[in-house]
Amino acid sequence: TSLLFEQAMADFFFESGHIVSNTPVYIRTDDVADKAEIKRALIESLLGSMELLVRVQIIYNPEKAKNPKAMVLDGISEIKWTAYSVKNGKLLSSGSDKPGYIDEKNNNENGIYNFGSSVASKISSGLRNTK
């Protein structure tokens, strides 16, 4: 599910003419480790000549998923994102989104991909408003 969501986001930004990377990927354990990972990612992004770092958190709720072992949209509880300037580490924008209405037609790989694209569009809009 995570890989498909990431692919949807990368496709959206790439098709919009941006160079993107989906690294690093990590599992959040606590606030201290999380802040250290963000700092490390900012440094790596600066070394890679990136302009922005967008951190996306996928929050799962496997108890709600009809089939938690399958790639299904209803296993995702919420998506949160924060965008930082790599140059100075300043927070540029943030937001969150939830999958919304889920039925049998979108509770699949296609639904995950479409949701990922929708989130990427919202992130992109938020970044346009910061310039």
BELTA-V490859 format. One record per residue. N is the residue number from 0. RES is the residue in one letter. PHI is phi as a letter, one per 20 degrees, with the letter a starting at -180 (NA if undefined). PSI is psi in degrees with one decimal (999 if undefined). Layout:
# BELTA-V490859
N:RES:PHI:PSI
N:RES:PHI:PSI
This chain:
# BELTA-V490859
0:T:NA:-45.4
1:S:f:-45.1
2:L:f:-41.0
3:L:f:-41.4
4:F:f:-46.1
5:E:g:-43.3
6:Q:f:-41.5
7:A:f:-43.0
8:M:f:-45.0
9:A:f:-43.0
10:D:f:-44.5
11:F:g:-51.0
12:F:f:-38.2
13:F:f:-44.5
14:E:f:-19.4
15:S:e:2.2
16:G:n:18.5
17:H:d:148.6
18:I:e:127.8
19:V:c:157.8
20:S:b:146.1
21:N:d:29.9
22:T:d:151.1
23:P:e:155.8
24:V:d:130.6
25:Y:b:160.5
26:I:e:123.3
27:R:f:129.6
28:T:d:-41.1
29:D:a:173.4
30:D:f:-39.4
31:V:f:-49.6
32:A:f:-36.7
33:D:f:-46.5
34:K:f:-38.2
35:A:f:-40.4
36:E:f:-39.5
37:I:f:-42.7
38:K:f:-45.2
39:R:f:-42.2
40:A:f:-37.3
41:L:f:-42.9
42:I:f:-46.2
43:E:f:-38.1
44:S:f:-38.1
45:L:f:-44.7
46:L:f:-30.4
47:G:e:8.5
48:S:m:31.4
49:M:e:154.5
50:E:e:-36.7
51:L:c:150.4
52:L:c:121.0
53:V:d:116.4
54:R:e:124.3
55:V:d:127.0
56:Q:d:126.2
57:I:d:118.4
58:I:d:118.8
59:Y:e:152.8
60:N:c:79.2
61:P:f:-20.0
62:E:f:-28.2
63:K:e:-18.1
64:A:f:135.2
65:K:f:-35.0
66:N:c:87.1
67:P:f:-18.4
68:K:e:-6.8
69:A:e:164.2
70:M:e:93.6
71:V:c:147.2
72:L:f:-32.6
73:D:f:-3.8
74:G:e:-13.6
75:I:e:123.2
76:S:e:-45.1
77:E:a:155.7
78:I:c:133.4
79:K:c:145.5
80:W:b:152.5
81:T:c:139.0
82:A:d:132.5
83:Y:c:149.1
84:S:f:126.0
85:V:f:-33.7
86:K:f:-43.1
87:N:c:0.9
88:G:m:5.3
89:K:f:136.5
90:L:f:123.8
91:L:e:-40.5
92:S:a:164.0
93:S:b:165.4
94:G:a:-177.1
95:S:b:163.0
96:D:b:154.5
97:K:c:153.4
98:P:g:-24.5
99:G:n:-151.1
100:Y:f:127.7
101:I:c:127.1
102:D:c:-174.3
103:E:f:-25.2
104:K:f:-27.7
105:N:d:4.3
106:N:e:60.8
107:N:b:-170.4
108:E:g:-41.3
109:N:f:-41.4
110:G:f:-40.4
111:I:f:-46.9
112:Y:f:-45.5
113:N:f:-38.9
114:F:f:-42.3
115:G:g:-41.7
116:S:f:-39.5
117:S:f:-42.3
118:V:f:-43.4
119:A:g:-39.5
120:S:f:-41.6
121:K:f:-40.0
122:I:f:-45.8
123:S:g:-43.6
124:S:f:-42.3
125:G:f:-37.3
126:L:f:-35.8
127:R:f:-33.9
128:N:f:-12.6
129:T:e:-11.7
130:K:e:999
